[in-house]
Amino acid sequence: MDKELFDDLVKSMEQMNEIVAGEREPSRIFEVEKDPTHVISALQA
């Protein structure tokens, strides 16, 4: 793996650990609906 890509991966993992520990806020949050049937229907069209 390219050293620059590996360094980016390590930085990302460190940020993830800070978020999990409550030391950092996530940059974005995704919410998934409990019943995504309308999404499945749209994908099948």
ChimeraX attribute file (.defattr): number of C-alpha atoms within 10 A of each C-alpha:
attribute: neighborCount
match mode: 1-to-1
recipient: residues
	/A:1	5
	/A:2	6
	/A:3	8
	/A:4	9
	/A:5	10
	/A:6	11
	/A:7	11
	/A:8	11
	/A:9	12
	/A:10	12
	/A:11	12
	/A:12	12
	/A:13	12
	/A:14	12
	/A:15	16
	/A:16	16
	/A:17	13
	/A:18	14
	/A:19	14
	/A:20	12
	/A:21	10
	/A:22	10
	/A:23	11
	/A:24	12
	/A:25	13
	/A:26	12
	/A:27	6
	/A:28	5
	/A:29	7
	/A:30	5
	/A:31	5
	/A:32	7
	/A:33	8
	/A:34	6
	/A:35	8
	/A:36	9
	/A:37	10
	/A:38	9
	/A:39	10
	/A:40	10
	/A:41	9
	/A:42	8
	/A:43	8
	/A:44	7
	/A:45	5
